């Protein structure tokens, strides 16, 4: 029987690590000097530090001392599915798969090199490092260098990547890499190739990658080419599995009947609502669909390429937060799919260093909320509260603690979602609203109309 003080393993340790990381980020932001380093110096130090933050714990705890083993989905799903493929079994047809149809083949390739679940954790770390690199390069095409550096710092000092990738080795960051490449290629004007890369996330990892298809397709003028690249990749692969006797829709149908904590529909069970009813799922997914449609249409109205690229990053972050808030199945660790764009959007709207602390709390809750659900609430929802139909070992303090954690998490989803939505709305389609004025030897300054006269008066330049 659990007591009200007992949580799942390492929860308090995770909270402590999250607090220490936030304190380090606050020191760097307060000092500011690293943010002003030359570009090559900053990114060299950052890259080496990020690699060290992933490599050292892995080598020490997984390899040298052996005090940690792969946990969660890696030994329970990834590794057994890889073994099934190595025994010439076909995914979906011969064994159940909740991921993309080719995902077990990727895992099989990894464990064929090193036959251990730990190999999949290492592979996830490598995928994360690659995804961060691509996100940084893509962000530098659109945002100011200081904003990108702040976002990179927020990412590196967040608890979620360390827990989700460095410890658990989960595959959300695999999707992140494909999404990052798809976004970068789209910014460079290659819509068909962008669609193919996002399609690869669907077939090689999980269907959640397709969540961002409306955003990416809506952001480019040649959306038909984007959909063509995406469709050929996904439908072509599924067609092969159909010919081999598998039903590629089966994983999607299985996922449709699942739900999780950390969303509005789960929280509303406190009022007697059920996540399992058809009407609940229709309303929840309907709201998500409307949000995606609205943002995609918004992207179509922005014709300036720079504003469109900024809006694309904000839209990716906003749409994930909307999905997490309203989807009946939205585990908090799904945030790793687009965690760097979330950090980027928040760093661009964060007005002062005090904004680090709610973001640190947000990152900590993303990690520990599933643990609290399992240990304090034994994977139940709130329906049994008023009927007193909860198990005896779910204590009142555990209920209150988990309820507070859920409420704060949902509030932060709403808070950051609304802040980022304001950035989305700021990208208004406008006609000529700026003038270009040469300022001495410093080059060109682009100023909004109505401000150029005042600027000329202050500088004496025209």
N, C-alpha and C positions, 0 to 999 in steps of 0.2 A: 504494500500500500504506500502511495506516495504521500509525503507531507506537503504543507503549503510552501516549505522552503526548498523543496527538491525540484530541480529543473532537469532538462535533458543535458547530457554531458557537455561541458565546456561552455555553457551559455554565459555564465558570469565572466569567464575568461574572454569570450568573444566581446562582451560589452567593454571590458577593460581595454582590450586591444583597440577597439573602435574609438574610445575616449583618448587614448594615447596618440593615435594617428591624427585625430582632429586637433589635438594640442600642437602636434608638430606642424600641421598645415597652418594653424593660426600664427605660429612663430614665423614661418616662412613668409606668410602674407604681411605680417607686421614689419618684418625686417625689410622686405621688398627687394633687397639687393639681388638675390638670385633671379628674380623676374626681369631684371635689367641686364643680365649677363649677355654677352654676344651670342648670336643665334647658335652657332656651332657649339660653343661651350655649354650653353644651357641644355641643348638636346643630347649632347654626348653624356653629360652628367645624369640627366634624367633617364636616358636609356640604360646606362650602366646600373643606376640605382634600382630601376624597375626589374631588370634581369636578376639582380642580387636579391631583391625582396621575394622573388619567386624561386630562385635556384637554391638559396641557402636553406630555407626550411625544408624543401623537398629532399635535398641531399642528406641533411642531418636526420630528419624524422622518418622519412620513408626508406632511405638506403642505408645509412651508416648505423644508426641506432635501432631502426626497425620498430620504433615506438608507435608509429601510426600506420594504419592500413586504409586502403581505399574503402569508403563507406557509401551508403545510399544507393543511388541508381547505378553506379559503376559496377559493383559486384552483383547487384540484384538483376540488372537488365543488360547493360552494355556487354559485359564479359560473357555471360551465357549465350547471348545472341551471336557474338563473334564465334564462339565455339560451335554453335549450330551451323553457321555458314561453313566453317572449316570441315564439318562433317557432311558437306554437300546437301544441306537442306536449304529450301527456298523461303525467304522471308514472306510473311503474311499467309502463304499457302501451307507451309509445313510447321510454322510456329508463329505465335502472335507477336506483333510488332506495334509499338505505339509511336514509332518515329518514321522517318522517311524510308522508303523501300530499300535504298542503298546504304543506309546507315550501318546495318550489321556488317556489310562488306568493308567499310572503312575501319570499323573496330577490329575486324578479322585481320586486315592488313597490319594494323598496329601490333596486335598480340602475336602475329606470326614472327615479328622481329624480336619481341620480348614477351614471353608467355606469362603475363601477370596483369591483374587489374591495375596495378600501379603504372603500367605502361600507358594506359588510357589517361590517367591523371597527368602524366608528363606530356602527352600529346595535347591535352587541353591547355596546358600552360604555354606550349609553343604556339598554339592557335591564338591564345590571348595576346601574346607579345606581337604576333603578326597583325592582329586586328587593331591594336592600339597604334601601331606604326601607320597603318593605312588610314585610320580615323584622323590622326594628326595631320597627315599629308593632305587629306581631303578638306579638313577644317581650315588649313592655311590658305586654301584657295578662296575662302569666303570671309573669314573673320580676321580681326586684328591679331597680331602676334601675341600681344599681352593676354587677350581673351583666351587664345588657344593654350597658352602656358598655364593660366589659372585653371582651365578645364583639366589639363593633364595632371596638375597638382591635386585637384579634387579627386580625380580618378585614382591616382596612386595612393592617396591617403584615405581611401574609403575601405570599409570593412568588407563590403560585398564581393569585390573581385578576389580578395584573399581567401575568403571562406568558400565561395562558390567554385572557384577555379583551382587555387593553390592547394586547398584541402580536399574538396569533394570531386574535382575534375569533371563537373557536369558539362553538358554539350551546348548550353545556351551561347557560350562564347564562340562556338563554331559558327552558329548562325550570324553572330556579330561580325565575324570576318567576312562572310559572303555579303552581308548588308553593307559593310564599309566599302568593299571593292565595287559593289553595284552602285553605290552613291558616288564614289570617286569617278568611275567610268562615265556615269551619267553627266557629271559636272563637266567632263572633258568632251561631251557631245557625242557619245557612242550609245544611243538608247537600246539598240538590239543586244549589244554585248552586256549592257547593264541588266536587261531583263533575263538574259541567260544566267548571269551570276546569281541573281536572286532566286531564279528557278532551281539552281543547284543547291541552294540552302534547303529547299523543300524536299528534294529527292535524296540528298546526302545526309541531312540532319533531321529536321522535323518541319511539319506543316506551318508552324508559327512564323517561319520566314516569309510565307506568302501574305502575312498580315500587312506588310508594308507595300504590297504591290500597287494598291490604288494611289498611294502617296507618290511613289516613284513614277508611275505612269502618268499621273496627273501633272507632274512638274515639268514634263518635257513636251515640246510642241509636236514632235514626231512620236506620239504615244502609240500609234499603230505598230511601229517597229519595236517599241519596247514590249508590247504585249505579244508580238510575234516571237521575240527571243525567249520570253518567259514561257509562252504556251508550248513552243516546240520542245523546250527542255523538260517541262513537267509532263505534258500529255504524251510526249514520245516515250518517256520512261515508263509511265503507267500503262501505256499500250502494250509494251513488251511483257509486263507482268500479267496483264490480262490474257495474253496469248499463252503464257505459261501456266494458266489456271488459277491465278491468284486474284483476289478482289481488293484492289488498292484503296477502295473507299472504306474498307472495314476498320482501319485504325481511326479514321475520322468519325465514324459512327460510334465507336467505343469512347472516343474523347468527348463526344457530345453528351454522354450520360454522366460525365464526371464533374465534380465541383470542388472548390477549395475555399479556404478562408481568405481574408484580406480584400474583400470587395463589398459593394453595396448590398448585393443580394444575400450574402452571408450575414452581414450585420442586421439586415431586416428580419432575419429569423427570430430576433429577440421579440418581435411583435407578432409572431406566429406564422409568418410566411415561410414557404418551403422553397428550397432551391431546386427540388426535383420536379416541380410541376411544369407542364408544357408552356403555360402562359408566362411563367416566370422566365423561362429560357427565351421565349419569343421576345418579351419586352427587353430583357438584358441585351441579347445579341442585336435586337433592332436598334437600340440606342447606340451601340458600338458602330453598327452599319451607317447610321445617320451621321455620326461624327466623322467617319472616314469619308463619306460622300461630300460632306460640307467642306472639309479641308482640301480634298482633291479639287473641288470646284474653285476654292480659293486660290489654289496654286495655278489654275488655268487663267486667272485674271491678272497675274503679275507677269509683265512682259520684259522687264529689265532682268538680264541674266544674273547680275550680282544679287539683287533683291530676291530673285527666285531661288537662288542657292541658299541664301540665309534662311528663307522661309522653309526650304526643304529640310534643313537641320532642325529647325524649331518644330516643324510638323511631325517629324519622326519622334521627337521627344514627347510632344503633346499627345500624339495618338497612342503611344504606349501607355501613358498615364491614364488616358481615357479608357483604354482597353482594360488595364489593371483595375480600374475603379468599377467598371460596369460588367465585365465578363464574369459569369459564374465560376469559371475555372481560370484563375489567374494567380498562380503561385508567385510569391514575391521574388523568387530567384529568376523568374523570367526577365526581370529588369536588366540582366546582364546582356541581353540581346542588343540593347541600345543604350547601355549605361554611359558610354562616352558622349553620345549626343545629348543625353540628359545633363551631364556635367557641363557640357559646352553651353547649352541654353541657360543653365542656372548661373554659370560664371559671367555670361553676357548681361544678365539682368540683376546680378548681385551688386547692390549699391555700396556695401561696406563689409568689413571683415566679420562683423557680427553675424552675417548670413551663413558663415561656416558652421555654426553650432546647430541650427535646425537641420541643415543638410547632413551633418554628422549623425544626428538623431535619426534622420530618415534612413541613412545607410545601415545603422545598427538595427533598426526595426525590420528592414528588409531581410536581414540575416536571422535574427532571433525569433521573429514572429512564427515561423513554422515550428520551431522548437518548443515555443510556449504552447502552441496549439496541441502538440502531441503530449507534452508532459503535464501541463496544467489543465488541459481541457479534454485530453484523451481522444482527440480527433472528432469531437462532437460539435454540433452547431448550438445556437442559443434557444432552440425551440423548447427544450425541456426545462428552461429556467422557471417559468411560472407554474408549470404542471408538476414541478419537483420530480421530474422523471430522469434526472441525471444519475450516473453511477455514484455509489457512496464515496468512492475515493476521489471524486472531483470536489475539492474543498471550496468553500465560499471565497476565501482569499485568492485561490487560483482563478475562480470565475471573474472576480473583480479585476485582478491583475491583467488577465487576458483581454477582458472587455476594454480596459483603458488602453492597452497596447493597440487593439483594433481601431478604436476611435481616433487615437493620435495618428496612426498610419493613414487612415482614410482622410483625415484632415490635411495631412501633408500632401497626399495625392491631389486633393482639391486645390490646396494653396499653390503648389508648384504648377499644376495644370492651368490655373487661371493666370498666373504670372506669365507663363509661356504663351498662353493664348493671346494675351495682350501684345506680345511680340509678333505673333502671327497677324493680328489685326493691324499692326503698325506698318506692315508691308502693303500699303494701299497702291492700287494701280493709278498712277498719276501721269499727267502730261508733263510739259517742261516746267519743272518747279525748282530749278537750280541754275546758277550762272557760274562760269569759270573765270576766276580772276588770277592774274599772275602777281605773285607776291615776291618782289625782289629776285634774289637768286635761289629761292627755296623751291621754285617750281610752281605748280598749279594748285589752287585751292577751290574745291567745289562747295558752294554755299547755297542754302535755301534762299529762294526769292524773298525779299522783304528784309533780309539781314545784311545784304551786301553793302548798302549805304552806310550802316552803322559800322561795319567792319572797315570800310575805306576810311571813315572818319578817325577810327582809332589807330590805324596803321599808317595812314597817309599814302597808301598804295592803290593803284587802279590799273 
